[in-house]
Amino acid sequence: MKKFAIYIVSVVLVVAVIDVSFGLASSFYVKNYRLPGDYGSVDYLMKDSKDDILILGSSVAMNSMRPVVIEDSLGMSCFNGGANGQQVIYYRTMLDCVLKKHTPKLVIIGAKMTELRDGGDDRYNFLTPYYHTGYSIIDSCLESRGEYNKFFMRSNLYRYNQSWFRILLYHFMTADDAPEKGFIGKSKPLIPTVMTEETEKGGVTPQLFSDFKSIIEECKHRGIKVMVYFPPMYSNFVVMPASVDSVTEYCHANHIPFYNDLQDSTFLAHNEYFHDNKHLSVEGATVYTANFVSRIKKCLKQ
């Protein structure tokens, strides 16, 4: 029994030493170096962003709005802060992180058709490397995401388990789809995209709706102009999802420039503008952004 107790204590001590050492090394890297891959956009927004225009959203925003087209047209700096698989609390987090150092002139939210419907895990734990680095919204959100998450976050091995592999991987590999001011262009598929039908109206999750409204309210409070859009999809909508209806009603009631382009006839006539039914290709994003610039000009003049 005594030998077993000594063994258990020894294992705990070894794990503790590894955890602390790993944490110190990882924390130093996060603080002093740019994290690679998907973390590049997050790192930029937290540490360097001083852009006039900030785009927020999930992959549909990241793949639909090209900052360089906006910059060339308006002479204003722009960054696309969209991220794969995220929901509105992530957009709010990125906005709060930027606002700690800089206030943009305009925030553009690119929404997906089910933006306000809870679809399960939203990848917010992706931000665990930034826990306890000075962003209270990240700390509180991560701690509240599960009954035991507050305790898990005390472990450095848990906090950095998503980042260390990326750091090693990107030191030996170069990504083919390097971001362009946050924008990642998707190629035109080898097999042309086929039209689908969207029939599910779904519902609205109150917390997600509250998170969405908090972004608008924070922008208004800071004197930041804000726009909302649904980018084109290569689908026939038999019925509009509840998220779209709710966002439409809220934006109109609060005089927020809002554009529902889900069924834009120009894009529905060109399936080459799509990578798949939900995401634009590089060609489609270029055309869409160029068309969107006039809307931005109108918003900035108001």
C-alpha positions as CSV (number, residue, x, y, z in Angstrom):
1,M,0.0,0.0,0.0
2,K,2.8,2.4,0.9
3,K,4.6,1.7,-2.4
4,F,1.4,2.3,-4.3
5,A,0.9,5.7,-2.5
6,I,4.5,6.7,-3.3
7,Y,3.9,5.7,-7.0
8,I,0.7,7.8,-7.1
9,V,2.4,10.8,-5.5
10,S,5.3,10.5,-7.9
11,V,3.1,10.4,-11.0
12,V,1.2,13.4,-9.8
13,L,4.4,15.4,-9.2
14,V,5.8,14.4,-12.6
15,V,2.5,15.5,-14.3
16,A,2.5,18.7,-12.3
17,V,6.1,19.6,-13.3
18,I,5.3,18.8,-17.0
19,D,2.1,20.8,-16.8
20,V,3.8,23.9,-15.3
21,S,6.9,23.7,-17.6
22,F,4.7,23.2,-20.7
23,G,2.5,26.1,-19.6
24,L,5.4,28.5,-19.1
25,A,6.9,27.7,-22.5
26,S,3.5,27.9,-24.3
27,S,2.6,31.1,-22.5
28,F,5.9,32.7,-23.6
29,Y,5.3,31.7,-27.2
30,V,1.7,33.0,-27.3
31,K,2.8,36.3,-25.8
32,N,5.9,36.9,-28.0
33,Y,5.2,35.1,-31.3
34,R,2.5,35.0,-33.9
35,L,0.5,31.8,-33.6
36,P,0.2,30.0,-37.0
37,G,-2.7,28.7,-39.0
38,D,-6.2,29.6,-37.9
39,Y,-4.8,31.4,-34.9
40,G,-3.1,34.0,-37.2
41,S,-6.4,36.0,-37.5
42,V,-7.0,35.9,-33.8
43,D,-3.5,36.9,-33.0
44,Y,-3.6,39.8,-35.4
45,L,-7.0,41.1,-34.0
46,M,-5.7,40.9,-30.4
47,K,-2.2,42.4,-30.9
48,D,-2.1,44.5,-34.1
49,S,-5.4,45.5,-35.6
50,K,-5.8,49.2,-36.2
51,D,-8.1,48.8,-39.3
52,D,-10.8,51.2,-40.3
53,I,-13.2,48.4,-41.3
54,L,-13.6,45.1,-39.4
55,I,-15.5,42.1,-40.8
56,L,-16.8,39.6,-38.3
57,G,-18.6,36.2,-38.8
58,S,-18.1,32.5,-39.5
59,S,-16.7,30.9,-42.6
60,V,-19.5,32.5,-44.8
61,A,-18.1,35.9,-43.9
62,M,-14.4,34.8,-44.2
63,N,-15.0,33.4,-47.7
64,S,-17.3,36.1,-49.0
65,M,-15.7,39.5,-48.3
66,R,-12.3,40.4,-49.7
67,P,-10.6,43.3,-47.8
68,V,-8.2,44.2,-50.6
69,V,-11.1,45.0,-52.9
70,I,-12.6,47.3,-50.2
71,E,-9.2,48.9,-49.6
72,D,-8.5,49.5,-53.3
73,S,-12.0,51.1,-53.7
74,L,-12.2,53.1,-50.5
75,G,-8.6,53.8,-49.5
76,M,-9.4,52.5,-46.0
77,S,-7.7,49.7,-44.2
78,C,-9.8,46.5,-43.7
79,F,-9.5,43.1,-42.1
80,N,-11.6,40.0,-42.4
81,G,-11.9,38.5,-38.9
82,G,-14.2,35.6,-39.9
83,A,-13.5,32.2,-38.5
84,N,-14.6,28.6,-39.3
85,G,-17.3,27.1,-37.2
86,Q,-17.8,30.0,-34.8
87,Q,-21.0,31.6,-33.4
88,V,-21.9,35.2,-32.4
89,I,-20.2,35.0,-29.0
90,Y,-16.9,34.6,-30.8
91,Y,-17.6,37.6,-33.0
92,R,-18.4,39.7,-29.8
93,T,-15.2,38.4,-28.3
94,M,-13.1,39.5,-31.2
95,L,-14.8,42.9,-31.2
96,D,-14.0,43.3,-27.5
97,C,-10.4,42.3,-28.0
98,V,-9.9,44.9,-30.8
99,L,-11.6,47.6,-28.8
100,K,-9.1,47.3,-26.0
101,K,-6.5,48.9,-28.3
102,H,-8.4,50.5,-31.2
103,T,-11.9,51.7,-32.4
104,P,-12.7,50.9,-36.0
105,K,-15.0,53.2,-38.1
106,L,-17.2,50.4,-39.3
107,V,-18.0,46.8,-38.3
108,I,-19.6,44.5,-40.9
109,I,-21.2,41.3,-39.7
110,G,-21.5,38.5,-42.2
111,A,-24.2,36.1,-41.0
112,K,-25.0,32.5,-41.9
113,M,-28.7,31.5,-42.4
114,T,-28.8,29.7,-39.0
115,E,-26.9,32.3,-37.1
116,L,-29.2,32.5,-34.2
117,R,-29.9,28.7,-33.9
118,D,-27.8,26.6,-31.6
119,G,-26.1,24.0,-33.7
120,G,-24.1,22.4,-30.9
121,D,-20.3,22.9,-30.3
122,D,-19.2,26.2,-31.8
123,R,-15.4,25.8,-31.4
124,Y,-15.1,28.6,-28.8
125,N,-12.6,26.4,-26.9
126,F,-10.3,27.3,-29.8
127,L,-9.5,30.4,-27.7
128,T,-8.1,28.4,-24.7
129,P,-4.5,29.6,-25.4
130,Y,-5.6,33.1,-24.6
131,Y,-7.1,32.3,-21.2
132,H,-5.8,34.6,-18.5
133,T,-4.0,36.8,-20.9
134,G,-5.9,40.0,-20.1
135,Y,-9.3,39.4,-21.9
136,S,-12.1,39.0,-19.3
137,I,-14.6,38.0,-21.9
138,I,-12.5,35.0,-22.9
139,D,-12.0,34.0,-19.3
140,S,-15.6,34.1,-18.4
141,C,-16.8,32.4,-21.6
142,L,-14.4,29.6,-21.4
143,E,-15.1,29.0,-17.7
144,S,-18.9,28.9,-18.3
145,R,-18.8,26.4,-21.2
146,G,-19.2,23.3,-19.0
147,E,-19.7,22.1,-15.5
148,Y,-16.0,21.3,-15.0
149,N,-14.4,23.7,-17.6
150,K,-13.3,26.1,-14.9
151,F,-11.2,23.4,-13.3
152,F,-9.9,22.1,-16.7
153,M,-8.7,25.6,-17.5
154,R,-6.2,25.4,-14.6
155,S,-4.3,22.7,-16.6
156,N,-1.8,24.1,-19.1
157,L,-1.8,20.7,-21.0
158,Y,-5.6,21.3,-21.5
159,R,-5.3,25.0,-22.4
160,Y,-2.6,24.6,-25.0
161,N,-3.5,21.2,-26.4
162,Q,-4.9,22.7,-29.6
163,S,-2.0,25.1,-30.3
164,W,1.2,23.2,-29.7
165,F,0.6,20.8,-32.7
166,R,-0.2,23.7,-35.0
167,I,3.0,25.5,-34.0
168,L,5.0,22.4,-34.8
169,L,3.1,21.7,-38.0
170,Y,3.4,25.2,-39.5
171,H,7.1,25.3,-38.8
172,F,7.5,22.4,-41.2
173,M,4.7,23.0,-43.7
174,T,3.4,26.0,-45.7
175,A,-0.3,26.4,-46.0
176,D,-1.6,26.5,-49.6
177,D,-4.5,28.8,-48.6
178,A,-2.6,31.6,-46.8
179,P,-5.0,34.3,-45.7
180,E,-5.3,37.6,-47.5
181,K,-6.0,40.2,-44.8
182,G,-8.0,37.4,-43.1
183,F,-9.9,36.4,-46.2
184,I,-9.4,32.8,-47.4
185,G,-10.5,32.2,-50.9
186,K,-12.2,28.9,-51.9
187,S,-11.5,27.4,-55.3
188,K,-14.2,26.7,-57.9
189,P,-15.1,23.0,-57.5
190,L,-14.1,20.4,-60.1
191,I,-17.7,19.3,-60.2
192,P,-20.1,22.2,-60.6
193,T,-22.2,23.1,-57.5
194,V,-25.8,21.8,-57.8
195,M,-28.8,23.8,-56.5
196,T,-30.3,22.5,-53.2
197,E,-33.6,23.4,-51.5
198,E,-33.7,24.9,-48.0
199,T,-37.0,24.0,-46.3
200,E,-36.2,24.1,-42.5
201,K,-37.3,27.2,-40.7
202,G,-35.8,26.1,-37.4
203,G,-35.8,28.3,-34.3
204,V,-33.9,31.0,-32.5
205,T,-31.8,30.4,-29.4
206,P,-32.4,33.4,-27.0
207,Q,-28.7,33.5,-25.8
208,L,-27.4,33.7,-29.4
209,F,-29.9,36.4,-30.2
210,S,-28.8,38.3,-27.1
211,D,-25.1,37.9,-28.2
212,F,-25.9,39.3,-31.6
213,K,-27.8,42.3,-30.2
214,S,-24.9,43.0,-27.8
215,I,-22.5,43.5,-30.8
216,I,-24.9,46.0,-32.3
217,E,-25.4,47.8,-29.0
218,E,-21.6,48.0,-28.3
219,C,-20.9,49.4,-31.7
220,K,-23.6,52.1,-31.2
221,H,-22.3,52.9,-27.7
222,R,-18.8,53.4,-29.2
223,G,-20.0,55.4,-32.2
224,I,-19.0,52.7,-34.6
225,K,-21.1,52.3,-37.7
226,V,-22.3,48.7,-38.2
227,M,-23.7,46.7,-41.2
228,V,-25.2,43.2,-41.4
229,Y,-25.5,40.9,-44.4
230,F,-26.3,37.4,-45.4
231,P,-24.1,36.4,-48.4
232,P,-25.4,34.5,-51.4
233,M,-26.1,30.8,-51.2
234,Y,-26.6,28.4,-54.1
235,S,-29.9,27.2,-52.8
236,N,-33.6,27.7,-53.3
237,F,-35.3,28.9,-50.1
238,V,-38.7,27.4,-49.8
239,V,-39.0,29.2,-46.5
240,M,-36.6,31.6,-44.8
241,P,-35.0,30.3,-41.6
242,A,-36.1,31.9,-38.3
243,S,-32.6,33.4,-37.8
244,V,-33.0,35.4,-41.0
245,D,-36.4,36.6,-40.1
246,S,-35.3,37.7,-36.6
247,V,-32.1,39.4,-37.8
248,T,-34.1,41.2,-40.5
249,E,-36.7,42.4,-38.0
250,Y,-34.2,43.6,-35.5
251,C,-32.0,45.4,-38.0
252,H,-35.0,47.2,-39.5
253,A,-36.3,48.2,-36.1
254,N,-33.0,49.6,-35.1
255,H,-32.1,51.3,-38.4
256,I,-29.1,49.0,-39.1
257,P,-28.0,48.8,-42.7
258,F,-29.0,45.2,-43.6
259,Y,-28.8,43.1,-46.8
260,N,-30.3,39.7,-47.3
261,D,-28.4,38.4,-50.4
262,L,-29.2,34.7,-49.9
263,Q,-31.2,34.6,-53.1
264,D,-29.3,37.2,-55.1
265,S,-30.4,36.4,-58.7
266,T,-27.0,37.4,-60.2
267,F,-25.3,34.7,-58.2
268,L,-28.0,32.1,-58.6
269,A,-27.4,32.4,-62.3
270,H,-23.6,31.6,-61.9
271,N,-22.8,28.4,-60.0
272,E,-19.1,29.1,-60.8
273,Y,-19.3,31.8,-58.2
274,F,-19.7,29.1,-55.5
275,H,-17.3,26.6,-53.9
276,D,-20.3,24.8,-52.5
277,N,-23.9,25.6,-51.6
278,K,-22.9,27.7,-48.6
279,H,-19.6,29.3,-49.6
280,L,-18.5,31.6,-52.4
281,S,-15.5,30.9,-54.5
282,V,-12.7,33.4,-54.9
283,E,-14.3,34.6,-58.1
284,G,-17.7,34.9,-56.5
285,A,-16.2,36.7,-53.4
286,T,-14.4,39.2,-55.6
287,V,-17.6,40.0,-57.5
288,Y,-19.7,40.2,-54.3
289,T,-17.3,42.5,-52.5
290,A,-17.0,44.8,-55.5
291,N,-20.8,45.1,-55.5
292,F,-20.9,45.6,-51.7
293,V,-18.5,48.6,-51.8
294,S,-21.3,51.0,-52.8
295,R,-23.3,49.9,-49.7
296,I,-20.3,50.6,-47.5
297,K,-19.9,54.1,-49.0
298,K,-23.6,54.8,-48.4
299,C,-23.3,53.6,-44.7
300,L,-20.2,55.7,-44.0
301,K,-21.9,58.8,-45.3
302,Q,-24.9,58.5,-43.1
